[in-house]
Amino acid sequence: MKRSSLLPAIVLCVVPAVSGAQDWPGGRPIRFEVTAAAGGLIDFVPRELAGPLSARLGVPVVVEDRPGGGGNIAANLVAKAARDGHTLLVTGLNQAVNPTLLPNPGFDYQRDLMPVAMVVSTKLLLVASPTFPAKNIGDVIAIAKQKPKSVSIATSEIGTPNYLAAQMLARYGNIDLTFVPYDGIALAMTDLRAGRVDLGVGAISTMLPQVHSGALKALAVISPKRSPLASDIPTSAEAGLPALLVDNWICFMGTGGSPASAIARLDEAIAAALALPEVQAAFAKHAVDIFYMNSGQLRQFLHGETTRFSELLK
C-alpha cells in the first residue's frame, strides 16, 4: 500500500536577495534541504523564513524538498556538502531518533551535522477518516483489539514525529495496527479523506482545517494538555496514554566542520527573522509556536532527546 516514490521529489523555492543587504560570505545562495515532501509543516517553515533570511544575509535562499530514506536523503546531502555554512538541513525528530533507527546512514550524525538553531514546535493531532467508526482513542483501541491489523494508520518517513506517534500508539495501546507509509503526511490526506486509510497523525496546523471542514475527525491531541486552538478535543493523556508524548519540532543543522563564524551569523539571522511580527503572525495563524534555541542550546536539547528515544526504541 506504499504511496511514496523511490526517487526524491524536489520542489524548489528560490527567494532572490534584497539589494543593499550585507552579503553572506561569498555571495552564494543558502540552500535549505528539507527532509519531507511539500505541503507539510516542515516545508512551510523554511519557506516562511526564506524571505527574511535573504533580506538579512543579502543572498538568495533556495528551499529544496528531498523526502525519502527516513530523512537521510536530505541529511546525507548536507553531511557531505562543502563545510562553509551554505547548505542547511531542515529536520525534526529524525535528528534525535535516526541514530538509533538507522544507525548506518553513510555519515556520522555527531561529526557530519552540526546544530545551527531550533526554530518552531507544534502539537500533533490524531485524526480519523470520516467513515471510521471511532470517536476517540478508546474506540480505536477497542476496534483494533477486536480484530488485529484491521485498523490502518498513515505514517511519514521512519523517525518523523508522525511515525513515532503511530508506533507509540500501537505500543502503549497494546494494539496491532497496519502501518501505511507516505513521503510526508500531506501526501496521505487524499486517502484519509476517502477512507482508504483509517487514521493519521499530523501537525495540528495541518490537520485542524481538515477537521473544521468535516473532511476528517479529530480523536486526540498528542499532549498532556489540551490545545487552546482546539480546547474541545481531548488529549492522549486523558485517554489513559500519558506516555504517548511526541512534539513536532523543527530545527536547522549545518555541515559538520563549518566555520563557527558562519554558524553564528546564520543563528543570528534566524533569531532576527523569528522576532519579526509578520513571521510570528504567519506562524501563529498555522498554530505553530516559536521554539527558538541557539546552536549550543540545540546541541544540549538533541543530546537529551537522542538519549530519551534511544531508550524507548530499543
Backbone as CSV, one residue per row, in Angstrom:
resi,resn,N_x,N_y,N_z,CA_x,CA_y,CA_z,C_x,C_y,C_z
1,MET,0.816,-1.214,0.000,0.000,0.000,0.000,0.850,1.265,0.000
2,LYS,2.149,1.118,-0.196,3.027,2.288,-0.115,2.695,3.285,-1.201
3,ARG,2.550,4.568,-0.811,2.166,5.611,-1.751,3.325,6.545,-2.082
4,SER,4.554,6.166,-1.705,5.694,7.050,-1.914,6.490,6.619,-3.132
5,SER,7.304,7.515,-3.613,8.143,7.229,-4.771,9.531,6.821,-4.311
6,LEU,10.201,5.994,-5.085,11.560,5.610,-4.757,12.540,6.737,-5.037
7,LEU,12.155,7.663,-5.878,13.019,8.791,-6.184,12.534,10.026,-5.452
8,PRO,13.461,10.834,-4.854,13.041,12.006,-4.100,12.457,13.068,-5.012
9,ALA,11.286,13.559,-4.644,10.697,14.677,-5.380,11.336,15.961,-4.893
10,ILE,11.776,16.793,-5.800,12.452,18.029,-5.442,11.579,19.198,-5.856
11,VAL,11.195,20.004,-4.881,10.386,21.183,-5.141,11.212,22.399,-4.765
12,LEU,11.454,23.272,-5.713,12.326,24.418,-5.490,11.534,25.660,-5.141
13,CYS,12.094,26.413,-4.238,11.581,27.740,-3.924,12.788,28.639,-3.805
14,VAL,12.941,29.592,-4.693,14.091,30.484,-4.685,13.623,31.883,-4.341
15,VAL,14.148,32.420,-3.250,13.838,33.790,-2.854,15.035,34.653,-3.205
16,PRO,14.879,35.633,-4.096,16.007,36.451,-4.512,16.505,37.340,-3.393
17,ALA,17.775,37.686,-3.480,18.371,38.563,-2.479,17.811,39.970,-2.610
18,VAL,17.846,40.693,-1.496,17.391,42.073,-1.468,18.594,42.988,-1.644
19,SER,18.521,43.862,-2.601,19.626,44.760,-2.897,19.943,45.633,-1.696
20,GLY,21.233,45.763,-1.411,21.662,46.656,-0.354,21.903,45.958,0.965
21,ALA,21.475,44.697,1.113,21.711,43.977,2.352,23.167,43.547,2.419
22,GLN,23.648,43.258,3.628,25.022,42.797,3.795,25.145,41.393,3.227
23,ASP,26.054,41.200,2.251,26.157,39.924,1.574,26.699,38.842,2.499
24,TRP,26.080,37.691,2.381,26.567,36.493,3.057,27.951,36.156,2.507
25,PRO,28.853,35.624,3.298,30.193,35.297,2.808,30.179,34.557,1.470
26,GLY,30.861,35.139,0.514,30.975,34.525,-0.807,29.855,34.885,-1.756
27,GLY,28.763,35.422,-1.261,27.660,35.827,-2.120,26.871,34.691,-2.732
28,ARG,27.172,33.441,-2.348,26.465,32.288,-2.908,25.149,32.061,-2.182
29,PRO,24.177,31.416,-2.835,22.881,31.162,-2.197,23.018,30.240,-0.983
30,ILE,22.072,30.387,-0.080,21.901,29.433,1.011,20.855,28.424,0.554
31,ARG,21.123,27.155,0.814,20.228,26.100,0.374,19.661,25.374,1.593
32,PHE,18.349,25.328,1.686,17.658,24.538,2.703,17.281,23.200,2.082
33,GLU,17.767,22.105,2.650,17.414,20.765,2.208,16.407,20.194,3.202
34,VAL,15.171,19.991,2.749,14.055,19.610,3.620,13.859,18.098,3.575
35,THR,13.625,17.498,4.744,13.562,16.034,4.818,12.225,15.436,4.422
36,ALA,11.238,16.261,4.027,9.911,15.733,3.682,9.391,16.404,2.420
37,ALA,8.257,15.920,1.947,7.650,16.446,0.732,6.976,17.789,0.998
38,ALA,6.675,18.500,-0.073,5.984,19.779,0.031,4.584,19.581,0.611
39,GLY,4.108,20.615,1.305,2.738,20.591,1.797,2.607,20.437,3.285
40,GLY,3.660,20.003,3.969,3.598,19.823,5.415,4.270,20.966,6.149
41,LEU,4.242,20.885,7.469,4.809,21.943,8.310,6.297,22.116,8.073
42,ILE,7.022,21.014,7.939,8.473,21.099,7.809,8.891,21.774,6.499
43,ASP,8.001,21.783,5.521,8.235,22.506,4.265,7.805,23.969,4.402
44,PHE,6.721,24.214,5.126,6.194,25.569,5.296,7.174,26.476,6.041
45,VAL,7.822,25.955,7.078,8.666,26.790,7.944,9.840,27.418,7.195
46,PRO,10.669,26.658,6.473,11.779,27.320,5.771,11.314,28.269,4.675
47,ARG,10.182,27.968,4.039,9.677,28.878,3.006,9.218,30.197,3.625
48,GLU,8.680,30.148,4.815,8.255,31.366,5.507,9.463,32.196,5.944
49,LEU,10.555,31.524,6.280,11.750,32.218,6.746,12.689,32.619,5.613
50,ALA,12.484,32.069,4.424,13.414,32.318,3.318,13.528,33.797,2.982
51,GLY,12.400,34.496,2.898,12.425,35.912,2.559,13.174,36.753,3.568
52,PRO,12.823,36.687,4.870,13.557,37.462,5.870,15.041,37.118,5.943
53,LEU,15.382,35.843,5.780,16.797,35.470,5.815,17.544,36.017,4.611
54,SER,16.923,35.959,3.448,17.543,36.515,2.252,17.774,38.014,2.406
55,ALA,16.786,38.704,2.969,16.915,40.151,3.168,18.041,40.475,4.138
56,ARG,18.204,39.679,5.164,19.214,39.971,6.188,20.617,39.578,5.743
57,LEU,20.731,38.487,4.982,22.048,37.982,4.587,22.478,38.449,3.203
58,GLY,21.530,38.960,2.408,21.894,39.536,1.120,22.168,38.544,0.022
59,VAL,21.674,37.300,0.162,21.861,36.290,-0.877,20.534,35.563,-1.080
60,PRO,20.342,34.941,-2.256,19.125,34.136,-2.444,19.077,32.960,-1.472
61,VAL,17.874,32.551,-1.121,17.664,31.366,-0.287,16.838,30.378,-1.099
62,VAL,17.352,29.180,-1.263,16.709,28.137,-2.064,16.192,27.050,-1.128
63,VAL,14.930,26.676,-1.279,14.335,25.597,-0.478,14.097,24.407,-1.391
64,GLU,14.636,23.250,-1.029,14.513,22.031,-1.817,13.928,20.916,-0.953
65,ASP,12.859,20.296,-1.413,12.252,19.171,-0.705,12.878,17.875,-1.205
66,ARG,13.439,17.106,-0.275,14.085,15.841,-0.638,13.620,14.732,0.300
67,PRO,12.368,14.306,0.148,11.855,13.240,1.024,12.497,11.904,0.713
68,GLY,12.392,10.996,1.674,12.866,9.634,1.448,13.987,9.251,2.385
69,GLY,14.132,7.942,2.551,15.231,7.430,3.362,15.135,7.789,4.824
70,GLY,13.911,8.017,5.326,13.781,8.400,6.720,14.447,9.721,7.028
71,GLY,14.511,10.592,6.040,15.180,11.882,6.213,16.636,11.863,5.832
72,ASN,17.165,10.672,5.543,18.602,10.561,5.298,19.035,10.969,3.900
73,ILE,18.094,11.086,2.957,18.480,11.598,1.641,18.934,13.048,1.778
74,ALA,18.121,13.855,2.444,18.496,15.252,2.664,19.688,15.354,3.613
75,ALA,19.677,14.563,4.689,20.754,14.637,5.678,22.102,14.249,5.077
76,ASN,22.107,13.228,4.227,23.345,12.790,3.589,23.915,13.880,2.689
77,LEU,23.022,14.577,1.987,23.474,15.652,1.113,24.138,16.768,1.918
78,VAL,23.514,17.148,3.036,24.080,18.219,3.866,25.365,17.761,4.545
79,ALA,25.378,16.519,5.031,26.562,15.999,5.711,27.787,16.004,4.808
80,LYS,27.568,15.835,3.496,28.694,15.742,2.556,28.885,17.010,1.728
81,ALA,28.165,18.082,2.107,28.306,19.357,1.391,29.595,20.061,1.809
82,ALA,29.920,21.123,1.088,31.084,21.933,1.459,30.896,22.478,2.871
83,ARG,31.979,22.523,3.620,31.911,22.951,5.024,32.020,24.467,5.118
84,ASP,30.983,25.133,4.631,31.042,26.595,4.593,29.770,27.276,5.094
85,GLY,28.790,26.482,5.565,27.575,27.070,6.100,26.531,27.441,5.075
86,HIS,26.742,27.097,3.811,25.793,27.466,2.759,24.669,26.441,2.573
87,THR,24.824,25.243,3.141,23.820,24.189,2.966,23.297,23.772,4.333
88,LEU,21.978,23.906,4.523,21.369,23.622,5.818,20.316,22.524,5.694
89,LEU,20.254,21.675,6.698,19.254,20.623,6.779,18.069,21.125,7.592
90,VAL,16.867,20.963,7.047,15.636,21.281,7.771,15.062,19.949,8.234
91,THR,15.084,19.726,9.535,14.738,18.413,10.058,14.009,18.555,11.381
92,GLY,13.647,17.424,11.958,12.944,17.418,13.232,13.408,16.233,14.044
93,LEU,12.456,15.433,14.509,12.788,14.313,15.367,13.707,13.293,14.707
94,ASN,13.768,13.297,13.377,14.735,12.427,12.698,16.125,12.587,13.300
95,GLN,16.464,13.822,13.633,17.803,14.117,14.117,18.089,13.431,15.450
96,ALA,17.034,13.168,16.225,17.214,12.538,17.528,17.045,11.025,17.488
97,VAL,16.239,10.515,16.551,15.929,9.080,16.566,16.655,8.276,15.494
98,ASN,17.076,8.927,14.417,17.722,8.167,13.348,19.023,7.493,13.761
99,PRO,19.804,8.090,14.675,20.994,7.350,15.116,20.667,5.984,15.715
100,THR,19.451,5.831,16.255,19.019,4.534,16.792,18.329,3.690,15.723
101,LEU,17.409,4.317,14.970,16.617,3.568,13.995,17.397,3.235,12.725
102,LEU,18.262,4.149,12.307,19.034,3.978,11.064,20.503,4.221,11.379
103,PRO,21.146,3.282,12.038,22.488,3.532,12.586,23.619,3.595,11.565
104,ASN,23.387,3.216,10.314,24.460,3.220,9.311,24.043,4.010,8.074
105,PRO,23.898,5.334,8.199,23.370,6.130,7.090,24.407,6.530,6.042
106,GLY,25.665,6.206,6.279,26.716,6.629,5.354,27.406,7.906,5.785
107,PHE,27.038,8.404,6.952,27.704,9.568,7.542,27.524,9.473,9.053
108,ASP,28.198,10.342,9.789,28.124,10.342,11.244,27.274,11.521,11.706
109,TYR,26.176,11.225,12.419,25.267,12.291,12.840,25.955,13.319,13.739
110,GLN,26.846,12.860,14.595,27.501,13.784,15.515,28.614,14.580,14.836
111,ARG,29.363,13.937,13.970,30.518,14.582,13.347,30.152,15.407,12.124
112,ASP,29.232,14.906,11.314,28.994,15.487,9.993,27.830,16.469,9.929
113,LEU,27.055,16.572,11.012,25.966,17.546,11.072,26.122,18.350,12.362
114,MET,26.033,19.661,12.266,26.202,20.494,13.451,24.988,21.387,13.659
115,PRO,24.572,21.592,14.931,23.392,22.401,15.218,23.580,23.854,14.791
116,VAL,22.526,24.419,14.220,22.502,25.843,13.889,21.484,26.556,14.777
117,ALA,20.216,26.119,14.726,19.182,26.742,15.562,17.932,25.876,15.574
118,MET,17.252,25.875,16.696,15.880,25.356,16.784,14.961,26.509,16.422
119,VAL,13.874,26.219,15.706,13.026,27.324,15.258,11.590,27.246,15.772
120,VAL,10.892,26.142,15.588,9.468,26.099,15.951,9.095,24.737,16.519
121,SER,7.893,24.700,17.099,7.320,23.451,17.585,5.805,23.547,17.471
122,THR,5.153,22.419,17.326,3.692,22.382,17.311,3.213,21.030,17.813
123,LYS,1.976,20.978,18.260,1.410,19.728,18.754,0.931,18.865,17.593
124,LEU,0.813,17.582,17.862,0.296,16.627,16.886,-1.166,16.314,17.184
125,LEU,-1.897,15.998,16.128,-3.314,15.659,16.250,-3.569,14.306,15.603
126,LEU,-4.184,13.402,16.355,-4.595,12.106,15.820,-5.974,12.271,15.197
127,VAL,-6.088,11.908,13.928,-7.348,12.077,13.213,-7.783,10.747,12.612
128,ALA,-9.045,10.711,12.209,-9.597,9.512,11.576,-10.360,9.893,10.318
129,SER,-10.450,8.947,9.409,-11.302,9.099,8.235,-12.732,9.332,8.699
130,PRO,-13.518,10.108,7.960,-14.900,10.371,8.386,-15.765,9.116,8.448
131,THR,-15.358,8.061,7.750,-16.148,6.819,7.768,-15.699,5.834,8.837
132,PHE,-14.583,6.118,9.500,-14.077,5.206,10.530,-14.926,5.378,11.788
133,PRO,-15.388,4.285,12.417,-16.386,4.405,13.490,-15.879,4.974,14.811
134,ALA,-14.568,5.074,15.017,-14.052,5.551,16.303,-14.310,7.039,16.509
135,LYS,-14.611,7.413,17.772,-14.777,8.809,18.140,-13.653,9.299,19.049
136,ASN,-12.827,8.368,19.547,-11.730,8.707,20.441,-10.705,7.577,20.439
137,ILE,-9.620,7.762,21.197,-8.574,6.743,21.226,-9.091,5.443,21.827
138,GLY,-9.960,5.538,22.827,-10.520,4.328,23.429,-11.239,3.472,22.415
139,ASP,-11.980,4.114,21.520,-12.674,3.373,20.462,-11.669,2.696,19.524
140,VAL,-10.598,3.420,19.189,-9.571,2.859,18.298,-8.996,1.588,18.914
141,ILE,-8.655,1.667,20.195,-8.053,0.526,20.878,-9.027,-0.655,20.903
142,ALA,-10.298,-0.378,21.190,-11.293,-1.450,21.243,-11.461,-2.129,19.887
143,ILE,-11.536,-1.324,18.816,-11.706,-1.879,17.465,-10.486,-2.690,17.056
144,ALA,-9.302,-2.155,17.340,-8.068,-2.833,16.940,-7.854,-4.124,17.712
145,LYS,-8.260,-4.150,18.970,-8.099,-5.377,19.756,-9.096,-6.448,19.317
146,GLN,-10.255,-6.010,18.868,-11.260,-6.965,18.414,-10.791,-7.702,17.166
147,LYS,-10.068,-6.969,16.300,-9.574,-7.582,15.067,-8.201,-7.001,14.744
148,PRO,-7.124,-7.644,15.230,-5.766,-7.132,14.998,-5.469,-6.916,13.515
149,LYS,-4.722,-5.860,13.240,-4.300,-5.482,11.883,-5.433,-4.914,11.035
150,SER,-6.643,-4.819,11.594,-7.764,-4.317,10.794,-7.771,-2.801,10.692
151,VAL,-7.080,-2.123,11.609,-7.041,-0.658,11.622,-5.732,-0.189,11.005
152,SER,-5.839,0.659,9.989,-4.644,1.171,9.311,-4.359,2.602,9.747
153,ILE,-3.085,2.955,9.756,-2.683,4.308,10.133,-1.597,4.788,9.176
154,ALA,-1.778,5.988,8.652,-0.796,6.586,7.751,0.406,7.051,8.556
155,THR,1.588,6.768,8.063,2.807,7.229,8.721,3.704,7.930,7.712
156,SER,4.497,8.860,8.227,5.512,9.502,7.396,6.778,8.657,7.438
157,GLU,7.861,9.249,6.961,9.144,8.545,6.944,9.521,8.067,8.343
158,ILE,10.282,7.001,8.407,10.772,6.469,9.664,11.502,7.572,10.439
159,GLY,11.205,7.670,11.717,11.874,8.657,12.559,11.183,9.999,12.666
160,THR,10.130,10.225,11.879,9.412,11.502,11.957,8.453,11.477,13.145
161,PRO,7.982,12.648,13.587,7.007,12.669,14.687,5.770,11.830,14.382
162,ASN,5.287,11.881,13.148,4.108,11.105,12.761,4.369,9.606,12.921
163,TYR,5.522,9.181,12.458,5.915,7.774,12.552,6.001,7.334,14.011
164,LEU,6.683,8.155,14.833,6.864,7.792,16.230,5.537,7.763,16.985
165,ALA,4.674,8.752,16.713,3.377,8.787,17.391,2.561,7.546,17.048
166,ALA,2.593,7.121,15.785,1.860,5.921,15.370,2.413,4.681,16.062
167,GLN,3.744,4.584,16.119,4.361,3.430,16.773,4.058,3.414,18.268
168,MET,4.076,4.597,18.882,3.812,4.683,20.327,2.347,4.406,20.638
169,LEU,1.437,4.799,19.736,0.023,4.475,19.916,-0.160,2.956,19.948
170,ALA,0.493,2.277,19.021,0.400,0.815,18.983,1.012,0.193,20.235
171,ARG,2.143,0.734,20.648,2.858,0.155,21.798,2.107,0.377,23.101
172,TYR,1.756,1.626,23.374,1.139,1.934,24.662,-0.344,1.554,24.705
173,GLY,-0.964,1.463,23.524,-2.345,0.985,23.476,-2.435,-0.525,23.412
174,ASN,-1.251,-1.170,23.267,-1.167,-2.635,23.182,-2.054,-3.175,22.069
175,ILE,-1.893,-2.555,20.867,-2.697,-2.961,19.717,-1.795,-3.200,18.512
176,ASP,-2.311,-3.951,17.563,-1.574,-4.301,16.346,-2.195,-3.543,15.175
177,LEU,-1.512,-2.495,14.714,-2.009,-1.657,13.636,-1.317,-1.997,12.319
178,THR,-1.955,-1.642,11.217,-1.326,-1.751,9.901,-0.784,-0.376,9.528
179,PHE,0.532,-0.284,9.355,1.175,0.990,9.063,1.292,1.182,7.552
180,VAL,0.834,2.329,7.079,0.863,2.646,5.649,1.795,3.845,5.446
181,PRO,2.982,3.647,4.874,3.966,4.734,4.789,3.737,5.675,3.605
182,TYR,4.004,6.950,3.846,3.936,8.004,2.830,5.168,8.890,2.972
183,ASP,5.525,9.575,1.905,6.622,10.544,1.959,6.090,11.883,2.474
184,GLY,5.669,11.887,3.736,5.098,13.090,4.322,3.600,12.929,4.509
185,ILE,3.100,13.382,5.657,1.686,13.172,5.973,0.776,13.929,5.011
186,ALA,1.271,15.010,4.415,0.444,15.762,3.464,0.003,14.876,2.298
187,LEU,0.843,13.914,1.931,0.517,13.031,0.813,-0.528,11.980,1.189
188,ALA,-0.795,11.826,2.477,-1.794,10.851,2.917,-3.200,11.432,2.975
189,MET,-3.342,12.737,2.843,-4.629,13.395,3.063,-5.738,12.851,2.157
190,THR,-5.447,12.653,0.888,-6.466,12.165,-0.041,-6.994,10.807,0.390
191,ASP,-6.087,9.907,0.783,-6.506,8.576,1.209,-7.260,8.614,2.533
192,LEU,-6.856,9.510,3.433,-7.565,9.655,4.701,-8.997,10.147,4.469
193,ARG,-9.130,11.163,3.651,-10.464,11.722,3.394,-11.369,10.708,2.712
194,ALA,-10.772,9.862,1.864,-11.559,8.884,1.108,-11.804,7.598,1.880
195,GLY,-11.185,7.444,3.061,-11.384,6.241,3.844,-10.530,5.064,3.418
196,ARG,-9.538,5.294,2.580,-8.650,4.204,2.168,-7.629,3.867,3.256
197,VAL,-7.427,4.799,4.185,-6.628,4.558,5.378,-7.425,5.146,6.543
198,ASP,-7.391,4.478,7.701,-8.298,4.836,8.799,-7.829,6.020,9.633
199,LEU,-6.552,6.020,9.995,-6.029,7.003,10.937,-4.819,7.729,10.378
200,GLY,-4.529,8.881,10.958,-3.334,9.634,10.617,-2.951,10.521,11.786
201,VAL,-1.674,10.878,11.845,-1.173,11.800,12.863,-0.400,12.887,12.140
202,GLY,-0.734,14.128,12.436,-0.033,15.230,11.782,-0.030,16.457,12.656
203,ALA,0.742,17.460,12.243,0.774,18.718,12.972,-0.640,19.279,13.074
204,ILE,-0.972,19.812,14.237,-2.315,20.349,14.442,-2.620,21.438,13.422
205,SER,-1.573,22.153,12.995,-1.756,23.206,11.990,-2.193,22.636,10.650
206,THR,-1.751,21.415,10.333,-2.115,20.752,9.083,-3.480,20.083,9.184
207,MET,-3.744,19.465,10.322,-4.937,18.641,10.468,-6.195,19.415,10.852
208,LEU,-6.057,20.467,11.631,-7.239,21.147,12.162,-8.149,21.720,11.075
209,PRO,-7.614,22.336,10.014,-8.519,22.800,8.954,-9.323,21.669,8.320
210,GLN,-8.711,20.491,8.211,-9.419,19.330,7.670,-10.548,18.896,8.606
211,VAL,-10.311,19.021,9.905,-11.334,18.676,10.894,-12.474,19.688,10.840
212,HIS,-12.133,20.968,10.789,-13.161,22.010,10.773,-14.044,21.928,9.526
213,SER,-13.463,21.449,8.422,-14.243,21.334,7.186,-15.105,20.078,7.151
214,GLY,-14.881,19.187,8.111,-15.618,17.925,8.129,-14.978,16.813,7.331
215,ALA,-13.809,17.085,6.737,-13.142,16.076,5.921,-12.522,14.969,6.765
216,LEU,-12.142,15.305,8.013,-11.552,14.334,8.921,-12.171,14.503,10.303
217,LYS,-12.014,13.480,11.145,-12.475,13.541,12.526,-11.279,13.623,13.465
218,ALA,-11.334,14.509,14.449,-10.282,14.614,15.456,-10.541,13.624,16.580
219,LEU,-9.505,12.874,16.948,-9.644,11.903,18.032,-8.920,12.343,19.300
220,ALA,-7.721,12.933,19.152,-6.973,13.354,20.340,-5.796,14.233,19.947
221,VAL,-5.486,15.186,20.801,-4.239,15.951,20.703,-3.173,15.143,21.431
222,ILE,-2.035,14.937,20.788,-0.954,14.161,21.409,-0.211,15.088,22.362
223,SER,-0.688,15.167,23.581,-0.172,16.144,24.536,-0.757,15.872,25.910
224,PRO,-0.071,16.298,26.971,-0.675,16.175,28.302,-1.731,17.249,28.572
225,LYS,-1.714,18.337,27.785,-2.664,19.430,27.980,-3.426,19.695,26.684
226,ARG,-4.661,20.147,26.817,-5.459,20.495,25.650,-4.876,21.730,24.959
227,SER,-5.060,21.784,23.664,-4.581,22.922,22.889,-5.597,24.061,22.969
228,PRO,-5.132,25.288,23.169,-6.069,26.419,23.173,-6.740,26.619,21.820
229,LEU,-6.144,26.064,20.765,-6.742,26.164,19.442,-7.848,25.136,19.222
230,ALA,-7.869,24.129,20.087,-8.867,23.054,19.938,-9.211,22.527,21.322
231,SER,-9.745,23.392,22.147,-9.992,23.042,23.550,-11.057,21.963,23.709
232,ASP,-11.842,21.707,22.666,-12.880,20.677,22.736,-12.349,19.284,22.411
233,ILE,-11.089,19.195,21.959,-10.516,17.903,21.578,-9.731,17.344,22.761
234,PRO,-10.040,16.141,23.233,-9.321,15.565,24.383,-7.880,15.223,24.030
235,THR,-7.083,14.982,25.047,-5.669,14.665,24.853,-5.431,13.161,24.953
236,SER,-4.260,12.756,24.516,-3.872,11.350,24.648,-3.740,10.974,26.125
237,ALA,-3.313,11.929,26.958,-3.201,11.654,28.391,-4.575,11.386,29.002
238,GLU,-5.573,12.152,28.583,-6.940,11.940,29.073,-7.465,10.567,28.678
239,ALA,-6.962,10.048,27.561,-7.403,8.731,27.089,-6.687,7.596,27.802
240,GLY,-5.818,7.935,28.761,-5.118,6.910,29.518,-3.775,6.521,28.950
241,LEU,-3.249,7.350,28.034,-1.938,7.073,27.442,-0.994,8.255,27.681
242,PRO,-0.622,8.533,28.942,0.249,9.686,29.223,1.638,9.560,28.623
243,ALA,2.082,8.333,28.350,3.413,8.136,27.761,3.435,8.435,26.271
244,LEU,2.261,8.559,25.674,2.175,8.913,24.251,2.418,10.414,24.134
245,LEU,3.678,10.780,24.035,4.073,12.190,24.075,5.157,12.451,23.038
246,VAL,4.793,13.127,21.967,5.731,13.480,20.902,5.413,14.898,20.447
247,ASP,6.386,15.774,20.497,6.212,17.119,19.962,6.824,17.201,18.570
248,ASN,6.227,18.009,17.729,6.688,18.169,16.348,7.530,19.436,16.258
249,TRP,8.832,19.310,16.548,9.715,20.465,16.487,10.579,20.421,15.227
250,ILE,11.042,21.594,14.822,11.831,21.721,13.592,13.087,22.535,13.889
251,CYS,14.201,22.010,13.443,15.477,22.703,13.648,16.278,22.737,12.350
252,PHE,17.306,23.564,12.350,18.224,23.676,11.220,19.591,23.153,11.634
253,MET,20.166,22.308,10.782,21.501,21.758,11.008,22.405,22.148,9.847
254,GLY,23.689,22.342,10.131,24.660,22.659,9.094,25.619,21.503,8.876
255,THR,26.499,21.663,7.924,27.512,20.647,7.643,28.585,20.689,8.715
256,GLY,28.904,19.534,9.274,29.920,19.456,10.315,31.247,20.038,9.847
257,GLY,31.898,20.792,10.735,33.170,21.410,10.397,33.054,22.769,9.749
258,SER,31.833,23.279,9.578,31.655,24.623,9.032,32.210,25.641,10.018
259,PRO,32.698,26.792,9.540,33.283,27.784,10.441,32.284,28.246,11.500
260,ALA,32.776,28.380,12.722,31.918,28.837,13.809,31.341,30.211,13.509
261,SER,32.092,31.035,12.810,31.605,32.376,12.485,30.404,32.315,11.540
262,ALA,30.416,31.367,10.602,29.296,31.221,9.670,28.051,30.727,10.402
263,ILE,28.226,29.750,11.309,27.098,29.230,12.069,26.524,30.325,12.960
264,ALA,27.386,31.115,13.578,26.921,32.207,14.436,26.144,33.243,13.634
265,ARG,26.620,33.539,12.423,25.913,34.513,11.573,24.541,33.984,11.172
266,LEU,24.463,32.717,10.817,23.181,32.116,10.471,22.237,32.118,11.678
267,ASP,22.758,31.750,12.819,21.964,31.728,14.048,21.390,33.115,14.339
268,GLU,22.219,34.124,14.206,21.763,35.497,14.456,20.665,35.902,13.483
269,ALA,20.836,35.539,12.209,19.845,35.897,11.194,18.526,35.162,11.433
270,ILE,18.600,33.899,11.856,17.393,33.122,12.129,16.652,33.715,13.322
271,ALA,17.386,34.050,14.390,16.761,34.644,15.565,16.078,35.962,15.208
272,ALA,16.728,36.763,14.380,16.149,38.043,13.967,14.885,37.829,13.138
273,ALA,14.921,36.835,12.260,13.743,36.552,11.431,12.567,36.099,12.287
274,LEU,12.847,35.271,13.295,11.785,34.773,14.167,11.173,35.875,15.023
275,ALA,11.907,36.967,15.205,11.417,38.086,16.018,10.535,39.048,15.224
276,LEU,10.481,38.888,13.904,9.683,39.795,13.081,8.188,39.568,13.321
277,PRO,7.415,40.642,13.516,5.974,40.485,13.762,5.253,39.729,12.656
278,GLU,5.637,39.961,11.405,4.944,39.288,10.310,5.221,37.785,10.294
279,VAL,6.437,37.395,10.700,6.761,35.971,10.796,6.000,35.342,11.956
280,GLN,5.981,36.011,13.084,5.248,35.495,14.238,3.764,35.346,13.931
281,ALA,3.203,36.323,13.214,1.778,36.259,12.852,1.509,35.089,11.911
282,ALA,2.407,34.871,10.946,2.223,33.765,9.999,2.271,32.421,10.712
283,PHE,3.197,32.271,11.648,3.289,31.017,12.394,2.083,30.832,13.309
284,ALA,1.667,31.896,13.974,0.511,31.799,14.868,-0.746,31.388,14.098
285,LYS,-0.878,31.892,12.878,-2.030,31.551,12.040,-2.086,30.061,11.760
286,HIS,-0.924,29.408,11.747,-0.852,27.979,11.455,-0.631,27.148,12.724
287,ALA,-0.921,27.748,13.885,-0.804,27.036,15.166,0.608,26.540,15.428
288,VAL,1.585,27.339,15.010,2.987,26.994,15.188,3.585,27.898,16.265
289,ASP,4.242,27.294,17.251,4.881,28.050,18.328,6.352,28.269,18.010
290,ILE,6.826,29.493,18.166,8.256,29.744,18.035,8.951,29.094,19.230
291,PHE,9.979,28.324,18.944,10.655,27.485,19.946,12.164,27.652,19.757
292,TYR,12.608,28.899,19.749,13.993,29.193,19.370,15.003,28.693,20.398
293,MET,16.057,28.099,19.890,17.252,27.776,20.664,18.460,28.117,19.809
294,ASN,19.517,28.627,20.426,20.732,28.873,19.663,21.496,27.562,19.461
295,SER,22.613,27.634,18.812,23.356,26.425,18.449,23.722,25.581,19.662
296,GLY,24.226,26.222,20.705,24.628,25.483,21.896,23.448,24.863,22.618
297,GLN,22.371,25.613,22.746,21.162,25.084,23.392,20.570,23.920,22.597
298,LEU,20.580,24.042,21.275,20.064,22.964,20.431,20.908,21.704,20.589
299,ARG,22.212,21.870,20.701,23.084,20.710,20.879,22.706,19.940,22.156
300,GLN,22.488,20.669,23.244,22.106,20.027,24.502,20.731,19.363,24.389
301,PHE,19.801,20.049,23.743,18.453,19.509,23.563,18.500,18.209,22.772
302,LEU,19.251,18.189,21.672,19.340,16.993,20.838,19.967,15.831,21.600
303,HIS,20.928,16.127,22.436,21.548,15.066,23.241,20.504,14.421,24.148
304,GLY,19.680,15.252,24.801,18.654,14.723,25.686,17.600,13.921,24.943
305,GLU,17.145,14.428,23.781,16.128,13.728,23.008,16.673,12.429,22.412
306,THR,17.924,12.451,21.967,18.532,11.242,21.417,18.608,10.154,22.477
307,THR,18.975,10.547,23.693,19.036,9.590,24.796,17.645,9.053,25.125
308,ARG,16.646,9.947,25.199,15.273,9.533,25.536,14.731,8.526,24.528
309,PHE,14.901,8.818,23.240,14.319,7.940,22.231,15.138,6.685,21.992
310,SER,16.440,6.737,22.264,17.226,5.510,22.119,16.781,4.477,23.135
311,GLU,16.423,4.934,24.336,15.915,4.010,25.355,14.521,3.502,24.989
312,LEU,13.679,4.383,24.420,12.330,4.000,24.042,12.321,3.000,22.899
313,LEU,13.228,3.190,21.929,13.191,2.402,20.697,14.017,1.125,20.741
314,LYS,14.691,0.895,21.850,15.488,-0.335,21.942,14.596,-1.562,21.984
